[in-house]
Amino acid sequence: MGLFGEFISEYGTAILYTAVTAIAGYLGIVIKRLCERYINDKTKQTVARTVVRAVEQLYKELDGEEKLGKAIESISQILSEKGINITELELRMLIESAVEEFNESFGNSKETALP
């Protein structure tokens, strides 16, 4: 058993524990990021749906562009309070999706809802 064998017998378990701990830590970080992304996406969708419904009820007298502005402002504020970042494009896509759901649910035409 040479020098390498003595080294492994002396420090092998410590090296193995260190490697396993590092791998487990890395996997934990990756899983946490995936969970946060999934939860944030669901939160964004839920907030967008809620805000679109609220804007439709609260601001019936406003036209589509003004309603869109109110929805963008409200969603941005709610998500920033929750510490969730959102891009302008993602915000508009979520609003469009929520408006389409709203229109399908209530049989509204696109002219009466947010643009």
Sequence and secondary structure as in RCSB ss.txt:
>XXXX:A:sequence
MGLFGEFISEYGTAILYTAVTAIAGYLGIVIKRLCERYINDKTKQTVARTVVRAVEQLYKELDGEEKLGKAIESI
SQILSEKGINITELELRMLIESAVEEFNESFGNSKETALP
>XXXX:A:secstr
  HHHHHHHHHHHHHHHHHHHHHHHHHHHHHHHHHHHHHHHHHHHHHHHHHHHHHHHH TTS HHHHHHHHHHHH
HHHHHHTT    HHHHHHHHHHHHHHHHHHHT  TTTS  
